[in-house]
Amino acid sequence: MADSNDPEGAAPRPAMAPMPDLPTALALLDHARVAIALCDGQARIAWCNQSLLGAVGRAARDTLGQPLAALLGLSTADARQLEDTVRRGLDATLPDMQWHVFNGEANADTAADTAAEWWRGDMRMLPDGQCAITWVSIDSRQRQGAELHRLNDLLNMSHSHGETVEQLGLALELGQIVVWRHDLRSERVRFSKRAFELLGLTRLADDLSTQEVRELVHPEDRGTLRQSVEQAVATGGPVDVETRFRHTDGSWRHMLTRRVLHRDAQGRPAAVLGVGMDLSERAAVAKRHTELMRQFELTAGSAGIGYWSVEAGTRLTRWSAQTFALHGLPADAPVPAMHDWLHRFVAPADRDAVQRRHHEWVVSGTQYLEEEFRILRRDGQPRQVLSYGRLEGRPGHYDLFGVLMDVTERRAAEAALHQASQRAALATRGAGMGTWEQDLLSGETFWDEQMWRLRGLPPRARVLSVDERMALVHPDDREATLRKLNEAASEGKLSNLEFRVRWPDGQWRWIASRAVAARDEQGRLTRRIGVNWDITDMRMAQIAHEERALALRENQAKSQFLSRMSHELRTPLNAVLGFTQLLINDGEKISTETRKRRLEQVQAAGRHLLSLINDVLDLSSLEGGEMRMDKRPVPLAALVAETLPLVARLARQRKVRLRQGTLAGVASADPTRLRQVLLNLLTNAVKYNREGGQVVVDSEMQADAVVLRVSDTGRGMDSAQVQRAFEPFNRMGAELEGIEGTGIGLSIVKALVDRMGGTVQLRSTLGEGSVFEVRLHAGAPDDVAVPPALAPAAGSQAGVHALGRPARLLYIEDNPVNLLIVQELLARRADLRLDTAVDGLSGVRLARKMRPDLILVDMHLPDIDGHEVLRRLRADSATAGITCISVSANAMPDDIARALKAGFADYWTKPLDLDLFLRSIDALFGAAPDNSR
């Protein structure tokens, strides 16, 4: 070999080719595969080549003098960066920018015909002051690497000072970059302004605590983020991670971040510096792409269709699992390149034709390629395949996509069928699908055998008529199914149906149906092709899943209710049992005052327990629909007048003023239940008020409705508390403040108002107060009933004393404690005599013998119940006229209504309110003589 340093031994150099003239040079540039633009000093277009025009979908005449940034569809930040670089007049490499590349015909304006792609540009200044910019397309991996380099440059820049500050600020502004500093000593993170803008946060301060930052991070990314910080501190080198941050609108922003350790003057870790770039738009596109690919894979896999793709630039080839199976390869085998595939798998007789068609397809830029050829599987078995290919991109930079279907069996076994019918049968055979085809011109319809089997019928020569088919469809599905089929057939749309069909044995099976329309070359509808398949198992599984989910929710709700009930019941019971045990253990050692105080605690706990039980019973009967409503016109002024005194004592204790506003209107409601609603609202308004506050109750007429309003100046509620205000047992922390209550009152209010056909609304401001509005149908004022005057009770004071003997009472009760309580109460009245019986039969005998003036009857007796006692007393003329009152622990509305309907004069519930019991006795027999108590 000759020495290259010896001129005489050097090989002769070829003659230099002559320089092309200007037209030739422009022609070469015009057909170059890179995009080229020639611009003036204001970044306006003077000339551009065909590659750039094809990418943006414009003709040359429409681009001259136009801003380059507008033509490329650049973002505001990228446009500023481009124009600023051009104005500087320096050779430079432009940062990666995103264009909106056009996929259709030139000069179209629809956004649907464009797709975002990333490009890398290089600018060179020309002697005449113009600049030439060349662009090349880059893929996502190149873009990711460039962004990481860009972030690394910013990190390095953030370490320096002085002259780089202005450069760093410009880079952050144009690049939409986030910068932060995590102080490892204070655990505070200082952010640039852009971070707050990206997350929609109000910038009250420049820094946040690490806990506040953690709350903004997606839960699934918090561990990774923490590890990246720890890795940066441990290694001192840059660490990259992609993290999701929560925007104030609830969306998640994807950030590509890089962080590096910063040390203090002594070399100790002081802070972690970081930069980040918003990748949310790309993440959203990737998510949509992933979801579409998942759906496509499921659909293609179920139909036995394989697909493949080849990326432009990298020439990376991908196959689906079905494509591997079609070639007889395992799913983890390497994907052969296009050239290798052609020579390894395409049958030799078809190889040249396939290669020629692929070459012509790519060179011509025809969007679709359909072909049929033979392949040889790895085991040598020949298969006939049908292939559909598609081009995406621009000339010289196409992405290739295609699907493969094995049509070997179809070609052999279904040669007589139409091509579209063959494809449908192949795609559905393995999935148990039936296929059908209808010729819209002749009306002739074809069913395969599976269509009959899906209806439990043997195949027949003649397809069922429309009426015969509809007769098999479930009556509830028939009208909608027929309507959708007719609409799809007349409009040429895709039909997507699910309906039930009756089999000959009487069972109902769910069928899914999909159909598409086919058109001829003139666009006329010529036929419809469809598939049916059985989805009964899927439907049953779905129903079973929904039932299990419902049962789980109900069990969870039941468990939560029982848990709350247990807590609410045990709290007062703890007081009852605890103070009772103290009284027993201490005996006579405690003072009278201490004993009284403990007994008052027992009494208060017992009353709370009784209130809780009554509220739960009310709520249960309302939710079960058992509580009856006796709706009538109720004047609201009178209702308020008789209800306010019931809360007056509580208001005085709390130092809250009760005030009446304008009270107008008559409501259509159950007066007793509406009084209960008002009493609950007034009680809450007083209990949760502040000292010196006030409660106002007023009402007004609105069209055909009346509104009863209770307003207070109490503590108020925030929006979250307002939403949960009517939940049972939710006292919103009031139980921790010693305020009495069960947490069921507002639930009962809402249920009662709903049952009366009204609504209740709450408005509240934290720290200012609340307003409850009950809206009911208006009642007719003329229909207001006047309550009848109370008739004198049988055995009134005058009548009893006229007998010249004490009045006699009979109490039929099997519980010794209940008997003892009544005996102790009536022992205070010397003018009354009490007889007792411990079961129903002995009570009836004693009543016949003693002829008492009043009989108190327990409803649950050991031999016969209270209803049977009353029936026997009424059947005997000697006792038929005696007043009987039920005394029972059954407090359900239906039990009370049944007893009153049976003939009991009243219904007193246990545990007895002793003061109320004595007042009732006074009402029946008159006040006790002064010396009898």
Secondary structure, DSSP 8 states (H G I E B T S, - for coil): ---TT-TTTS-----------HHHHHHHHHT-SSEEEEE-TTSBEEEE-HHHHHHHT--GGGTTTSBHHHHHT--HHHHHHHHHHHHHT--EE---EEEEEE-SSTT---GGGEEEEEEEEEEEE-TTS-EEEEEEEE-HHHHHHHHHHHHHHHHHHHH--TTHHHHHHHHHHHHTEEEEEEETTTTEEEE-HHHHHHHT---S-SEEEHHHHHHHB-GGGHHHHHHHHHHHHHH-S-EEEEEEEE-TTS-EEEEEEEEEEEE-TTS-EEEEEEEEEE-HHHHHHHHHHHHHHHHHHHHHHHTTEEEEEE-TTT--EEE-HHHHHHTT--TTS----HHHHHHHTB-HHHHHHHHHHHHHHHHHT-SEEEEEEEEE-TTS-EEEEEEEEEEEEETTEEEEEEEEEE-HHHHHH-TTS-HHHHHHHHHHHTTT-EEEEEETTT--EEE-HHHHHTTT----SS---HHHHHHHB-HHHHHHHHHHHHHHHHHT--EEEEEEEE-TTS-EEEEEEEEEEEE-TTS-EEEEEEEEEE-HHHHHHHHHHHHHHHHHHHHHHHHHHHHHHHHHHHHHHHHHHHHHHHHHHHGGGS-HHHHHHHHHHHHHHHHHHHHHHHHHHHHHHHHTT-S----EEEEHHHHHHHHHHHHHHHHHHHT-EEEE-----EEEE-HHHHHHHHHHHHHHHHHTS-TT-EEEEEEEEETTEEEEEEEE-S----HHHHHTTTSTT--TTGGGGT----S-HHHHHHHHHHHTT-EEEEEEETTTEEEEEEEEEB--GGG----------TT-HHHHHHTTS-EEEEEE-S-HHHHHHHHHHHTT-TTEEEEEESSHHHHHHHHHHH--SEEEEES--SSS-HHHHHHHHHHSTTTTTSEEEEEES---HHHHHHHHHHT-SEEEESS--HHHHHHHHHHHH----GGG-
